[in-house]
């Protein structure tokens, strides 16, 4: 019976001395496979799959092994049925297979590639294991500090959710714990770990550069900040004065319009007094605001999100008042509309039922509906203006939070490896036929090449599961009905 034999041979296999060849042997019935997992001929070995000798004496060796002629590339099988075998020699790039970080799954790459990669990984990466132990010692100390911080943060979780810098610090601590656990469980340091470390180093360098820039131009930055806040307050005051008239030709309710404008003027003036009170303290404690930059510019950007939230707090207050008023009017109009069609909402059954109203109820309901309807344009105008300001603030903060995530996971290390063709990122299999003269065996080359850059980044980027993000597209249904965003 004819049987096929597949031999996977390292391209750097040295057969210039007598010794043992390491590898694996698998019998799949109609196919025998010899996986040579080391390119060195050794004097002693546990996983013997073949021998290299000048004088080939098959009877002295075990069955189902490979015999190499000393100083040549001729291969002989130590098998009684050698004459009935069709031998295929598959020469693979040993250095690339040894250094690649791709996980070869059987479903995607096949059983032979998976067996070969597992066999190679067992006898390599000793130096990386030592380096990994040093990393674990350093990170264990950091993990102890982050665990203590997480214990404190857990007591004040509602406060943390309302602060970008505290929320980012909390998620960073959780990611560090997960980072250390992954490093402990892995036998070697993967590209994900290296990329995360390089990204953090870049983050810290940018943070230190930002601190230097801010200290150098301290007074210019403080003056610019005061000017921006003053311009923002003046802009809102002028906007309210414009809305108190007849904006874009609209005929608004005079009394209601002026009442809302004066009420919002009061909040703006109150906020202006608050800003004037904290500006001297801001200049005196400017260096304290730069402390987060020591841990990276991503922390400084998260602090900037909080500064934007505090600076625009008066806009948020006016938006909340306008949104609540608009929502109450919309709900009131929708409820009173049922009065005209003889229906009402049944809270016990959670549905709308038919109902007969008295003349007094119809009169009062009609009067209330008319009042709410004629006041709605004025409320809608203020709500539209300040919900626009709120949307701009939410989008800016959302973009800044995504920038912090991008900086903390910047794939610079992976990009450089891909550009220079580093074998650790090789994962696409390329098999090419190799013509051989003077040999009955079929020969082919097995190579690993790097996949596209985006695929490499997705495969080796560290996934921050705990990183919170603000949505850049709020629920527009909530906007139309006046719910807070």
Secondary structure, DSSP 8 states (H G I E B T S, - for coil): --EEEEEEEETT---SS-EEEEEEEEE-SSEEEEEE--SS-BSS-SSEEEEEESS--GGGS-SS-EEEETTS--EEE--TTGGGEEEEEEEE-HHHHHH------HHHH-HHHHHHHHHHHHT--HHHHHHHHHHHHHHHHHHHHHHHHHHHHGGGHHHHHT-HHHHHHHHHHHHHHHHHHHHHHSSS--HHHHHHHHHHHHHHHHHHHHHHHHHHTHHHHHHHHHHHHHHHHHHHHHHHHHHHS-GGG----HHHHHHHHHHHHHHHHHHHHHHHHHHHHHHHTHHHHTGGGGG-HHHHHHHHHHHHHHHTHHHHHHHHHHHHHHHHHHHHHHHHHHHHTTEEEETTTTEEEE----HHHHHHHHHHHHHHHHHHHHHHHHHHHHHHHHHHHHHHHHHHHHHHHHHHT--HHHHHHHHTT-GGGEEEEEEEEE--SS-SSEEEEEEEEE--HHHHHHHHS---TT-----SS--HHHHHHT---
